[in-house]
Amino acid sequence: MTKTFKIGEYAIGDIIVVSFNKFGTCIKALDWNTKKIVDIKTIGRSISERAQIEDYLHHLTSSYYADKILKYITQ
């Protein structure tokens, strides 16, 4: 399952893509024009790693969008 968040100037690269695989949650920052990966991180799915996901999202974008993406991930 993959979801794309087209955030714009409030995010590094303007686009954040969240996908789930057998290793955990994969979060990518993509460039708006080229769609090339600017930053990527895969974090495990355990509850204790939620803080890592939250910190990484705050690194990529504003608190508002980080919260929206985190709510999607925890659903």
C-alpha positions as CSV (number, residue, x, y, z in Angstrom):
1,M,0.0,0.0,0.0
2,T,1.4,3.4,-1.0
3,K,0.1,6.9,-0.4
4,T,1.5,10.1,-1.9
5,F,1.3,13.4,-0.1
6,K,1.9,16.4,-2.5
7,I,2.7,19.0,0.1
8,G,4.7,21.6,-1.9
9,E,7.0,24.1,-0.4
10,Y,6.4,22.9,3.2
11,A,8.3,19.7,2.6
12,I,11.8,18.7,1.5
13,G,11.4,17.8,-2.2
14,D,7.7,18.8,-2.1
15,I,6.4,15.3,-2.2
16,I,6.3,12.6,0.5
17,V,5.5,9.0,-0.4
18,V,4.7,6.5,2.4
19,S,4.6,2.8,1.6
20,F,4.6,-0.4,3.7
21,N,6.8,-3.4,3.0
22,K,8.0,-6.5,4.8
23,F,10.8,-4.4,6.5
24,G,8.5,-1.7,7.9
25,T,7.4,1.7,6.8
26,C,9.3,3.3,4.0
27,I,9.1,7.1,3.8
28,K,10.5,8.9,0.7
29,A,10.9,12.6,-0.1
30,L,10.7,13.2,-3.9
31,D,11.6,16.2,-6.0
32,W,8.5,17.8,-7.4
33,N,9.8,18.2,-11.0
34,T,12.0,15.2,-11.5
35,K,10.3,12.7,-9.1
36,K,13.8,11.6,-8.0
37,I,14.4,10.5,-4.4
38,V,15.8,13.3,-2.3
39,D,15.7,11.5,1.0
40,I,14.5,8.0,2.0
41,K,14.2,6.0,5.2
42,T,12.7,2.7,6.2
43,I,11.6,2.3,9.8
44,G,10.3,-0.9,11.5
45,R,6.7,-1.2,12.5
46,S,7.0,-1.7,16.2
47,I,5.3,0.8,18.5
48,S,8.7,1.8,20.0
49,E,9.8,3.0,16.6
50,R,6.9,5.4,16.3
51,A,9.1,8.2,17.8
52,Q,11.7,7.6,15.0
53,I,9.0,7.9,12.4
54,E,7.7,11.1,14.0
55,D,11.2,12.6,14.2
56,Y,11.9,11.8,10.6
57,L,8.6,13.3,9.4
58,H,9.4,16.5,11.4
59,H,12.8,16.6,9.6
60,L,11.0,16.4,6.2
61,T,8.1,18.7,6.7
62,S,6.1,21.0,9.1
63,S,4.4,19.8,12.2
64,Y,1.0,20.1,10.6
65,Y,1.8,17.7,7.7
66,A,3.9,15.4,9.9
67,D,0.9,14.9,12.1
68,K,-1.4,14.2,9.0
69,I,1.1,11.6,7.7
70,L,1.6,10.0,11.1
71,K,-2.2,9.6,11.5
72,Y,-2.2,7.8,8.1
73,I,0.6,5.5,9.1
74,T,-0.9,4.6,12.4
75,Q,-4.3,3.7,10.9
